[in-house]
Amino acid sequence: MKGFGLVKAVLLGAMMLCSAGNVKADNLEYRYEVGVMLGGSSYYGDANYHSFMNNINIMGGVVGRYNINPRMAVKANLAVARISGNTADFDNRFPGGDVKFSRTLYDLGAQFECHFFAYGDGSGYKTTKRFSPYIFAGAGMTFAPKPADNVFTLNMPVGIGVKYKIAPRLNVGCELSLRFTLSDDLDVTRETAPILNDPYGIKGSGFKNKDSYSFLSVSVTYDLSPKYRKCNN
């Protein structure tokens, strides 16, 4: 019985030592990330159909992630952005002359991310990396209130990004996304209607001949809810 008690004590001590070693090394994965993003926004449609990231405006918002594993994550965002367009630099002219518009929109969406490398703090048996590019796609909703009729439409975001873990629980990232909408009215305001309301008379279906916008943003997120792993020694 005395020997059995000694064995129990040794095993318990080994387990405690293993757990302490994992925590000390910050060799943890985290389930969630929360943070903020800030950057620029740009519009594509009848008032800008050929220039990438033209008439850049400001955007910002909050972002959260659920980390499925080091290579996959699900992200949600709530952003507010300003978009604008101007036909003054077009080669062709609309019957009513040059027009410009500006309005605010709200973007709520979720995307699935796929990391090129296993993302983590760079330690442990999984040999994760502190830096990783990623691609993403998902679905969302766009709401653009007045100065015209309210626009509420679905959008499809796709994009690329990079992220870097600057501390065990702190991440910075940069991403570029294009959000395709099902509406052709984001550029129709009191100042532009009816000139930009289907100016070419070409009706679109699905995402074809509809307005879209892009975000170029930088984010900072903080990790929450660690996943404690068992000893693998």
C-alpha positions, 0 to 999 in steps of 0.5 A: 500500500505504501508503494502504491501511494508513492506511485500515485504521488509520482504520477500526480506530480508528473501530470502537474509538471506537464500542465505547468510546462504547457502553461509556462510556455504559452503553448495554448490554442484559443477558441475565440478572437475579438477586436477592431478593424479600420481602413478604407472603402471603395465603390464599384458600379455605374459611377465607377466601373473601371478603377480599383480602389477609386474614391477611397473613403473611411471604414471601421468596425468590430470583428470576432473569430471562432478558431476551428483549428490552426488552419480554419476559422469562422469570422463575423464582422459588423462594419460601417463605411462611406462610399462615393462615386463620380462620373467626371473622369468617364470617357462617355457622358450621361444625358444629364451631365456629370454626377457624383454621390456619397452615402453611408452603408452598414455591413454585417457578415460572416466568412470562412477562413482558410489559412495557408499555414497552421497559425499559432504562437510558433511553439509546441508539437504542432509546429504552428507559425506566427504568420500566415496568409489566408483566403476567405469567402462568406455571406452578409447583409448590406444596409444603406439608409437615406439620402434616398430610398433605404437599400437592404440587400444580401452581399457575398464577400471574398478576399485575401489577408495576412495575420501575424501573432505579435504576442501569445494572445494578440494578433494583427492582420490586414485584408482586402475584400470585395463584396458583391451585392444583389442591388443596383441602387447603392449609387442612387441618391437624391442627387443622382436619381434617375441618372444612375438608376439603370443608365444603360437600360441593361437589367442584371440577374443575380450578382451581374450588373449590380453594385459592389464595394471593397474594404482594405482594412487593418485589424487588431484582435485579442484571444479568449478562452484557451484550449488546454491540451493534454500532456503529449510527452 
